[in-house]
Amino acid sequence: MEQMVLTKLGQNCLQALLKTWLDFDLSITKVPIVKRLEQGRLSIEDYQQLLLNLRQQVIEGSRWISRCASSFDRDYSDVRSIVIHHAHEEHKDYLMLEADYIATGGKQETITAFKKNTGSEALHGFLMYRASQPNPIDLIGAMWIIEGLGNKMACKWSKYINEQFSFDTEITSFMDYHGENDENHLLELYKLIDRVATCQKNIDGIIRTAKVVAKLYQLQLEEIDNV
């Protein structure tokens, strides 16, 4: 990854985000479905449920990111451009997730009709609310958590899944793609962090939103066993 030299405030923000990510990483390893995945006890039904529930968050992702972009005024036109590019790159990612589900034996009509679990509803509601506020720079914290999952967890989870199951067709294309490509998205986030971490108030907002999104994403994973 290209190296960046951040400002002092940018470094402070990044350090706080890294601490928030580490706390989140530790917390989700205790979620039942993640624990089964990482301990080699995942059933194919578990994996299908994971895909069914993640699709709801993924398909809504480009919506809140696009809303976020539209809420930046001319003073943040450079930030808006980066966020628009991010939304464009991800707005069809759910199709890979659907293909993985079908490759495991799932039906297209099942995943298309599947509803958000309560955690997904809470996560999407919060993200859309924050994205509708003027100049929502705090959503960089949300992007940090969600992109961090793709960069730091997707490849590991894909490896565990492929060790537990054997199919003639690929069943982890969504995770593999994000494991390979979210590193570039994180580089964009470094640039955004340095751009907007210009005062402690901005940093506090970014970290608070990162912590809220981490909690709600964990809830989304916990609720998979309650659907």
C-alpha positions in Angstrom: 0.0 0.0 0.0 1.2 3.5 -0.8 2.6 5.2 2.3 1.1 8.4 3.6 2.5 11.0 6.0 -0.5 12.3 8.0 -0.7 15.6 9.9 -0.5 15.4 13.7 -4.3 15.6 14.0 -4.6 13.0 11.3 -2.3 10.7 13.2 -4.3 11.2 16.4 -7.5 10.3 14.5 -6.0 7.3 12.9 -4.7 6.0 16.2 -8.1 6.3 17.8 -9.7 4.5 14.8 -7.2 1.7 15.1 -8.1 1.3 18.8 -11.8 1.3 18.0 -11.2 -1.4 15.3 -9.2 -3.6 17.7 -12.0 -3.4 20.2 -14.5 -4.3 17.5 -12.3 -7.2 16.2 -12.2 -8.7 19.6 -15.9 -8.3 20.2 -17.1 -10.0 17.0 -15.0 -13.1 17.7 -17.4 -13.7 20.5 -20.5 -13.6 18.3 -21.8 -17.2 18.0 -21.8 -17.4 14.2 -18.3 -15.9 13.9 -17.1 -18.2 16.7 -18.4 -21.3 14.8 -16.8 -20.0 11.6 -13.4 -19.5 13.1 -13.5 -22.8 15.1 -14.3 -24.9 12.1 -17.9 -25.7 13.2 -19.8 -23.7 10.6 -22.6 -25.6 8.8 -23.6 -24.9 5.2 -26.9 -23.6 6.6 -24.9 -21.2 8.8 -23.0 -19.9 5.9 -26.1 -19.4 3.9 -27.7 -17.5 6.7 -24.5 -15.3 6.9 -24.8 -14.5 3.2 -28.6 -13.9 3.4 -28.1 -11.4 6.3 -25.0 -9.6 4.9 -26.7 -9.0 1.6 -29.1 -6.6 3.3 -26.3 -4.4 4.6 -24.3 -4.6 1.4 -27.2 -3.7 -0.9 -28.0 -0.7 1.2 -24.3 0.4 1.5 -24.1 2.4 -1.8 -27.4 4.1 -0.8 -26.1 5.6 2.4 -22.7 6.4 0.9 -24.4 8.2 -2.0 -26.6 10.1 0.4 -23.5 11.0 2.3 -21.8 12.3 -0.8 -24.9 14.4 -1.7 -24.8 16.1 1.8 -21.3 17.7 1.3 -21.3 21.3 0.2 -18.9 23.1 -2.1 -16.3 23.5 0.7 -16.0 19.7 0.7 -16.3 19.1 -3.0 -13.0 17.1 -3.0 -14.4 14.8 -0.2 -17.6 14.4 -2.2 -15.7 13.3 -5.3 -13.9 10.5 -3.3 -17.1 9.3 -1.7 -19.0 9.3 -5.0 -16.2 7.1 -6.5 -16.5 4.8 -3.5 -20.3 4.4 -3.9 -19.9 3.8 -7.6 -17.3 1.0 -7.0 -19.5 -0.8 -4.5 -23.1 -0.4 -5.8 -23.3 -3.8 -7.4 -21.2 -5.8 -4.9 -24.3 -7.6 -3.7 -24.5 -9.5 -7.0 -21.3 -11.4 -6.0 -22.9 -12.2 -2.7 -26.0 -13.5 -4.4 -23.9 -15.7 -6.7 -22.1 -17.2 -3.7 -25.4 -18.0 -2.0 -26.7 -19.7 -5.2 -23.5 -21.6 -5.5 -24.1 -23.2 -2.1 -27.5 -24.4 -3.2 -29.6 -21.4 -2.2 -32.4 -20.0 -4.4 -32.4 -16.6 -6.0 -35.9 -15.9 -4.9 -35.0 -16.6 -1.3 -32.1 -14.2 -1.1 -34.0 -11.5 -3.1 -37.0 -11.6 -0.8 -35.0 -11.9 2.5 -35.6 -9.0 4.9 -33.1 -7.1 7.1 -32.7 -8.5 10.6 -33.1 -6.1 13.5 -29.4 -5.3 13.7 -29.3 -4.5 10.0 -32.4 -2.3 10.3 -30.7 -0.4 13.2 -27.4 -0.1 11.3 -29.0 1.1 8.1 -31.3 3.6 9.9 -28.3 5.1 11.8 -26.2 5.4 8.7 -28.9 7.0 6.6 -29.7 9.4 9.4 -26.0 10.5 9.7 -25.6 10.6 5.9 -28.5 13.1 5.7 -26.7 15.7 8.0 -24.8 18.6 6.5 -21.2 17.7 5.7 -21.3 14.3 7.5 -17.5 13.9 7.9 -18.1 11.6 10.9 -19.2 8.8 8.5 -15.5 8.3 7.7 -15.6 6.4 11.0 -18.4 4.2 9.6 -16.4 3.5 6.4 -13.3 2.7 8.5 -15.2 -0.1 10.4 -17.0 -1.6 7.4 -14.0 -1.3 5.0 -11.8 -2.7 7.7 -14.0 -5.8 7.8 -13.3 -6.3 4.1 -9.6 -5.7 4.3 -8.8 -7.5 7.6 -11.5 -10.2 7.9 -12.7 -11.2 4.5 -9.7 -13.2 3.4 -9.4 -14.9 6.8 -13.1 -15.8 6.8 -12.9 -17.0 3.1 -10.0 -19.3 4.1 -11.9 -20.8 7.0 -15.0 -21.4 4.9 -13.1 -23.1 2.0 -11.4 -25.3 4.5 -14.8 -26.5 5.8 -16.7 -26.9 2.5 -15.9 -28.2 -0.9 -18.0 -27.1 -3.9 -17.4 -27.4 -7.6 -18.0 -23.7 -8.0 -16.6 -20.7 -6.0 -18.6 -19.8 -2.9 -16.5 -17.0 -1.5 -16.2 -14.6 -4.4 -17.6 -11.7 -2.4 -15.2 -12.1 0.5 -12.2 -12.8 -1.8 -12.9 -9.7 -3.8 -13.1 -7.5 -0.8 -10.1 -9.0 0.8 -8.1 -8.0 -2.3 -9.6 -4.6 -3.1 -10.5 -3.0 0.2 -6.9 -2.1 0.8 -7.3 0.5 -1.9 -10.4 1.8 -0.2 -8.5 2.1 3.1 -5.9 4.2 1.3 -8.7 6.6 0.2 -9.8 6.7 3.9 -6.4 7.7 5.0 -6.6 10.7 2.6 -10.1 11.6 3.9 -8.9 11.3 7.5 -6.1 13.7 6.9 -8.4 16.1 5.0 -11.1 16.4 7.7 -9.3 15.7 11.0 -8.6 19.4 11.3 -9.8 19.9 14.9 -10.6 17.8 18.0 -14.4 18.2 17.4 -14.1 16.6 14.0 -12.0 13.7 15.4 -14.5 13.1 18.3 -17.4 12.9 15.8 -15.5 10.4 13.6 -14.6 8.2 16.5 -18.1 8.3 18.0 -19.6 7.2 14.8 -17.1 4.4 14.3 -17.9 3.1 17.8 -21.7 3.2 17.1 -21.3 1.5 13.8 -19.1 -1.2 15.4 -21.8 -1.9 18.0 -24.6 -2.0 15.4 -22.6 -4.2 13.0 -21.9 -6.6 15.9 -25.7 -6.6 16.6 -26.3 -7.4 13.0 -24.1 -10.5 13.2 -25.6 -11.5 16.6 -29.1 -11.4 15.2 -28.3 -13.9 12.4 -29.0 -16.7 14.9 -32.4 -15.1 15.8 -33.8 -14.8 12.3 
